[in-house]
Amino acid sequence: MSDSVRSELARMRAILYELEGRLEAGEVPPEGLPEFKSTVDEIRMRVWSLLAAAGSEEPRAAAERFRLRRAAELCRTLSHELDAGTLGADHPEWPDVQQAAAQLHATIAERAGRAA
């Protein structure tokens, strides 16, 4: 592992430990944590995509494929669980999911239309 990667990992750990300490001390408002969690989730997914793409002749394309496959898997799982009743339809987050899915659908259609 290169020194620059080690340095970046050390910085990320330091940020996490600092946030953890501030949270325990009551210095971080809990309402800011969902955004932090979302950012950490995005970083985690991108790291996995980079690892999956390592050694590929086209690492960017491989990382993009990984992310898109993961997104499709998540959508299929949510749909299946909702249909099967294992995930309730009464969650207040559904309108956000539906809006994000509609926006993604529209953006894909717009970009695909331009590429055709």
Secondary structure, DSSP 8 states (H G I E B T S, - for coil): --HHHHHHHHHHHHHHHHHHHHHHTT-S-GGGHHHHHHHHHHHHHHHHHHHHHTT-SSHHHHHHHHHHHHHHHHHHHHHHHHHHTSS-TT-TTHHHHHHHHHHHHHHHHHHHHHH-
